[in-house]
Amino acid sequence: MADFADNRLPVHGLDADAVLARLDDFAADDRDWRGGRVFSLVYNAGDDVLDLLTRASNRYSSENALNTMAFPSLGWMQHDIITITTGLLGGDRRPGGSAGVRGYLTSGGTESLLQATKTARDHGRVERGIANPNMVLATSAHAAFAKASHYFDVESRRVPVRSDGSADVDAMADAIDDDTVLVVGSAPSYPQGVIDPIPELGALALERGILCHVDACLGGFILPFLGTLGHITKEWDLSVPGVTSISADLHKYGYASKGVSIILYGDHDLARLQPFITSDWLGGLYGSPSMAGTRPGGPIAAGWAVLHHLGEDGYLRLAADAHRASSALKECILSTPGIALRGAPDATVFAFGADDAEPGIDTFALGDMLIERGGWFFDRQSPPPSLHATVHAGHAAVIDELCTDLAASAGELARTGVRAEDQSATYGTI
Ligand SMILES: Cc1ncc(COP(=O)(O)O)c(C=O)c1O
């Protein structure tokens, strides 16, 4: 554990090497994501991409995208990222083409979902006179929607998923009323990696005159390539009738540095509801497209750089690697007695744990043993108690070693019946 005993501002500053050495010390207890041990939070496309991200982000570490008149390069890069993303997420295949599609960069998936919810609230207020809005979403939709509900006073109506982990469209239809401003689908969902029936959700929204947001924060930069490779056939993007907005995180399967997500609206009048503009202070006309005021240039530059460095063939190669690794891990789970997959995951994200049909293994004890055996880190989640795996291209090299440790750990726990003392499932920071 890092020693913060003297945590006050040093009277005399330390030299840069000493400060950097301390950062290395602090990191000693962090999980080994570079070695492919972490199945959560980090996406790794290899050392050459990491080096590019560091250099691009350093180059723009001080520039501020709050004012693109001062830094037009950041305005231009954002425009380019949005145009590329529009093509990837089906904007070009909308009836009438991409002419009406508009988008913004945000700091991450959570901020994109906050914006989608706020835009829906404002749209309901302005266009439909709704004072007490609600949104209808599956229990699998990301926790950021709960945050959005809390921040913006939009009642959240969570509807249980079907046994395969997908959104139950009929039950969601029953939850909609005259005050519903937003229907949500995930592509895929975080907890079990399932792509919701987006065409049915879009049709439902269209029929009732409600907005429909697809949360493709997780899938937005891998599903298009898995589709090209023939691994995904479901429809899930902005080309689906009734879908009015979509979000995709460049800092997930886009393999960018942290701090960059994209939200696209299918219609520019809807998109216009997102930015905040005021002149009600002494500082002049102030406009801001997203939640933050100051917006760091580094993530934008790194995001732009990685898109252009990898290109379509790079993303196809990474998607193929991630798919191969996740298929191998799923195979290993399915063939190991006592453990099972949760739901019917579509892509490279899934959850697993004790097989209900063969009780015996404690899921969280399995997670603890994987950490002990090989430093393999899986987030815990619940309900039901599960270990969560986000498999990326960087895992391809280590998946066989993991499968050996997984089978051995499950075998040992089946024999000993050891249970984890700590049965809490926390994802995030409390
Ligand atoms: C489906 C989905 N939506 C939204 C988010 C939130 O993204 P962020 O952590 O970048 O805020 C995540 C994060 O894992 C996610 O998986």
The ligand as a Gaussian input file, in Angstrom:
#p B3LYP/6-31G(d) Opt

LIG

0 1
 C      -23.144000      -0.874000     -21.582000
 C      -22.415000       0.208000     -20.829000
 N      -22.924000       1.447000     -20.791000
 C      -22.335000       2.445000     -20.121000
 C      -21.163000       2.242000     -19.440000
 C      -20.530000       3.361000     -18.652000
 O      -19.318000       3.736000     -19.241000
 P      -18.214000       4.558000     -18.439000
 O      -17.686000       3.649000     -17.381000
 O      -17.225000       4.903000     -19.512000
 O      -18.835000       5.762000     -17.863000
 C      -20.581000       0.969000     -19.446000
 C      -19.361000       0.685000     -18.703000
 O      -18.877000      -0.410000     -18.623000
 C      -21.226000      -0.069000     -20.166000
 O      -20.718000      -1.315000     -20.187000

